[in-house]
């Protein structure tokens, strides 16, 4: 599965600090590496407040640790995983 380019919206579920280990494992189960550039474009379009608060216009050395699976992006910034539902 490639990182989806055509989506209709995003919804923040939370970050790794907000969930217990079993929920984190559920989110991370069966994920594959994601194209972080595509995720950042979606965040800029659908979640501009998150884009601004994370300063995504600047280089993020953790961005390549981002993942995806059906219906979920896991975007990594400053060693924190953000769980973002896409539809």
Buried (B, 14 or more C-beta within 10 A) or exposed (E): EEBBEEBEEBEBBEBBEEBEEEBBEEBBEEBEEBBBEBBBBBBBEBBEEBBEEBEBEEEBEBBEBBBBBEEBBBBBBEEEBBBBEBE
